[in-house]
Amino acid sequence: MREGHKCSKRKINPTRFRKQIVWNQNINKVGIFFYLNLWGFLWCGAGLMRLVFEIFDRVLEK
């Protein structure tokens, strides 16, 4: 009997639960955005490094 009372007392608050879900979705959006930015940065960095190395190669060849 006491267990049942405890369970009914610990009912999930739907509004709070919904807020938590929204917050999690926002974190996911930010995470994906950050991840894409990081990938873009690495990609651009690799491209720049290759460009620099090519220029160095041409300079050293002369």
N, C-alpha and C positions, 0 to 999 in steps of 0.2 A: 504493500500500500504506500509506504513512504517512498519507494523507488519511483512509483508512478507519479507521485506528487512532484518529486524532484525533476523528472523528465518534462512534465507539463510546465514546470516553472522555467526550465531552461529551453524555452521555445525560441527558434531563430527569429530575429526581428527582420522582416522582409525589406524594409527601407534601408537598413544598415547593410544588409546583404547585397542589395542592388548597388549601393554606393561602392562597396568593395569591388564588385564586378566591373563597374565603370572605371574605377581607379586602376584595376589590373589591366583593362583594355588600353588605358592611357599609357601605362608603363610599357606595354607591348608595342604601342605605336612609337613611342620615344626610342625604345630599344631597336626596333627595325630601322628607324630613321638614322640612329647613331651607327648601326651596323653598316647600312648602305653608304653613309658618309665615309666611314672608315675604309670600306672597300674601294670607294671612289678615290680617296686620298692615296691609298696604297697603289692603285692602278696608275694614277697620274704620276706618283712618285717613281714608279718603275719605268714609265714612259720617259720621264725627264732624265732619269739615270741613264737609260739606253741612249738618249739623245746626247747627253754629256759625253758618254763613253765613245760614241761614234765621232763626235767632234774631236775628242782627244786622239783617237786613232788617226784621223785625217791630219791632225796637226803633227803627230809623231811621225807619220809617213813622209812628210815634207822635210 
